[in-house]
Every structure is written in C-alpha cells, then in structure tokens.
Amino acid sequence: MLVTLLALVALVSVTACGGSHRPSQQPTTTPATSTASSPAATTSGAPSQLTPEAQAAATGDIPDNQVFLTFQNSATGYSMKYPEGWAQQGAGAQVTFRDKNNIVRIDVTHASRPTAATVKGSHAVTISGHPALKVAYTTQSAPNAVTGKRVVLVVDRYYLWRGGKRAVVDLGTPRGVDNVDAYRLMIESFTWH
C-alpha cells in the first residue's frame, strides 16, 4: 500500500512538472504584413513599417513609474526621451529603441516638408508647439517559429520637419496594451537642435 501511494505521488509530481514546461520562445524578425494601407507607400523615401516580435501574449505595458532618459542624436540634430532600460539599435539617421513588443523608431532624412496630399491618410497635429502630420496603422508579425502565434502592433507614425530635414517617428505597441501616456511623453519631447 505504501509503495503504491509513493508511486502515485511520484507520477502526479512528474505529470504536474511536465505539463507546465513550455519551449523557449524565439522572437522573429521576418518582415511584417500590413493589416492597413502602408504608410511607406504613400511618401517617397519613408521608412518601411515596423515589425513586432512574435511572443505568446501581448506584453509591453510601460509602467506609470517608468524613468525616461533623453537620447541626444548630434549626427542628425534632435533629442527625444525614451524609457530607461530599452535596447537601442542603430545610430545617425535611423535609431530604434525596443523592449518586449514595444518599438520606437526615428528615421531622419533630408527631404521637403510633407503635406496631407503626400502622406495619405494623415491628419495635422501639433507636437511641442510645431505642426506635424500623424498616421495610424497596424502591422502583424510573421508566425513565431515555435508557437506559431502572431503579434499585432498598433503604430502611430509622426512626420516632423525643420530646415530641410524630416523625421519619421514610429511609436508601436501591441494591440490591447495602453501606452498612450508614455508614448505621448516621448513624441512631445522630440526637439530639433
């Protein structure tokens, strides 16, 4: 009886442990497919859409107590706040910050001032007292190689300009995650030098 009871306890323990094991999830950087019209196709020379990482769930809520640092890009002449701890990739004309499925990309080029006619689907906004254009789009990752899941990224794209330079700032967050306040703080902090 004691041997049977011990065997049953061991079997339950092994089953419980084995049921909670999940294979490690590898993010994918396969090009995204669009679920809305592509803003890249509306403006000559604009960067392509953002690509989210495919993870099991929409993660990436930026906490209310997040500390922000200021990124100074002397090569292209701007500064902008970003969340402390986010990974930076690139330099100069194109810089990306990311954490989990959140992505912020700044792409600066020498270009003429964009208009609502050259940026389809855009509307005029004011960023830090300066005129700008805004377009919203969604994009979806390719399936994760392990889980097969996709992540939908909701992106606000801003067009900012000054003195023959144009910045395209994409602020992407997973659908269902509310990062409106943090992303508003970031875009409002964008300053040309």
C-alpha positions in Angstrom: 0.0 0.0 0.0 2.8 2.4 0.9 4.7 1.6 -2.3 1.6 2.2 -4.4 0.9 5.5 -2.6 4.6 6.7 -3.2 4.4 5.6 -6.9 1.1 7.6 -7.3 2.7 10.7 -5.6 5.7 10.4 -7.9 3.5 10.0 -11.0 1.4 13.1 -10.1 4.6 15.1 -9.5 6.2 14.2 -12.8 2.9 14.9 -14.7 2.4 18.3 -13.0 6.0 19.3 -13.8 5.8 18.1 -17.4 2.6 19.9 -18.0 3.9 23.3 -17.2 7.0 23.1 -19.4 7.0 25.4 -22.4 9.6 25.6 -25.0 11.6 28.8 -25.1 10.1 31.3 -27.5 12.4 32.9 -30.0 11.3 36.3 -31.4 11.1 36.5 -35.2 12.2 39.4 -37.3 10.6 38.2 -40.5 9.0 41.1 -42.4 5.6 42.1 -41.3 2.4 42.0 -43.4 0.1 45.0 -43.2 -3.5 45.0 -42.0 -3.9 48.6 -43.1 -2.6 50.6 -46.0 1.1 51.0 -45.9 2.3 54.5 -45.0 5.6 53.7 -46.6 3.9 53.6 -50.0 2.4 57.0 -49.5 5.5 59.1 -49.2 8.6 58.7 -51.3 11.6 57.7 -49.2 9.6 57.0 -46.0 10.8 54.0 -43.9 9.0 50.7 -44.1 6.6 49.6 -41.4 7.7 48.4 -38.0 7.9 44.7 -37.3 6.9 43.4 -33.9 8.4 40.4 -32.2 6.2 37.4 -32.0 5.6 36.3 -28.4 2.9 34.3 -26.7 0.9 37.2 -25.4 0.7 41.0 -25.9 3.3 42.2 -23.4 4.8 45.6 -23.0 2.8 47.8 -20.7 5.0 50.7 -19.8 4.6 51.2 -16.0 3.4 54.6 -14.7 6.6 55.0 -12.7 8.9 54.4 -15.7 12.0 56.5 -15.7 12.8 58.3 -19.0 16.2 59.2 -20.3 17.0 61.8 -23.1 18.6 60.5 -26.3 20.8 63.1 -28.0 21.4 62.5 -31.7 24.1 65.0 -32.6 24.5 63.4 -36.1 21.0 64.4 -37.2 20.3 67.2 -34.7 17.4 66.1 -32.4 16.8 64.8 -29.0 13.9 62.7 -27.6 13.0 60.9 -24.4 12.9 57.1 -24.2 12.3 54.6 -21.4 15.3 53.6 -19.3 16.3 50.0 -20.0 15.1 49.8 -23.6 17.6 48.5 -26.0 19.0 50.9 -28.6 19.8 49.8 -32.1 21.3 51.9 -34.9 22.8 55.4 -34.9 22.8 58.5 -37.0 19.9 58.7 -39.5 17.9 55.6 -38.1 17.7 54.7 -34.4 15.4 52.2 -32.9 14.5 51.6 -29.2 12.7 48.4 -28.2 11.5 46.4 -25.2 9.4 43.3 -25.4 7.0 44.2 -28.2 7.2 48.0 -27.9 9.2 49.7 -30.7 10.1 53.3 -31.2 11.9 54.1 -34.4 13.2 57.5 -35.5 14.3 57.9 -39.2 15.7 61.3 -40.3 16.4 62.3 -43.9 16.9 65.4 -45.9 13.5 65.9 -47.5 10.9 68.6 -48.3 8.1 69.3 -45.9 5.4 66.6 -46.2 1.8 67.5 -46.8 -1.5 65.8 -46.3 -1.5 65.2 -50.0 1.9 63.4 -50.0 1.1 61.4 -46.8 -2.2 59.7 -47.5 -4.4 59.1 -44.5 -2.6 61.7 -42.4 -4.0 64.5 -40.3 -2.5 67.6 -38.9 -1.4 67.6 -35.3 0.8 69.9 -33.1 3.8 68.4 -31.4 5.5 70.7 -28.8 4.0 73.7 -30.5 5.1 72.8 -34.0 3.0 71.5 -36.9 3.3 67.8 -37.7 1.4 65.0 -39.5 0.1 61.8 -37.9 -0.9 58.5 -39.5 -2.0 55.4 -37.6 -1.5 51.9 -38.9 -1.3 48.3 -37.7 1.1 45.6 -38.7 1.4 41.9 -37.9 4.5 39.8 -37.3 5.2 36.6 -39.1 4.3 33.5 -37.1 6.7 32.7 -34.2 8.8 29.6 -35.3 8.0 27.8 -32.0 4.4 28.9 -31.1 3.0 29.9 -34.4 1.5 33.0 -32.8 1.5 36.5 -34.3 1.6 39.8 -32.6 -0.5 42.8 -33.9 1.3 46.1 -33.4 -0.6 49.4 -33.3 1.6 52.2 -34.6 1.3 56.0 -34.5 3.6 57.5 -37.2 4.5 61.2 -36.9 6.1 63.3 -39.6 8.1 66.2 -38.2 10.3 68.6 -40.1 12.6 71.6 -39.9 15.1 73.3 -42.2 15.1 70.7 -45.0 15.1 67.7 -42.6 12.3 65.3 -42.0 11.9 62.9 -39.1 9.5 60.0 -39.2 8.8 58.7 -35.7 7.0 55.4 -35.3 5.7 54.5 -31.9 4.5 50.9 -31.8 2.8 48.9 -29.1 0.9 45.6 -29.0 -2.8 45.8 -29.6 -4.6 45.8 -26.2 -1.7 47.4 -24.3 -2.3 51.0 -23.2 0.9 53.0 -23.6 -0.8 56.2 -24.7 0.6 58.4 -21.9 4.2 57.2 -22.2 4.2 57.5 -26.0 2.7 60.9 -25.8 5.5 62.0 -23.4 8.1 60.6 -25.9 6.7 62.3 -29.0 6.1 65.6 -27.2 9.8 65.5 -26.1 11.1 65.4 -29.7 13.2 68.5 -30.2 15.3 69.7 -33.2 18.7 71.2 -32.4 
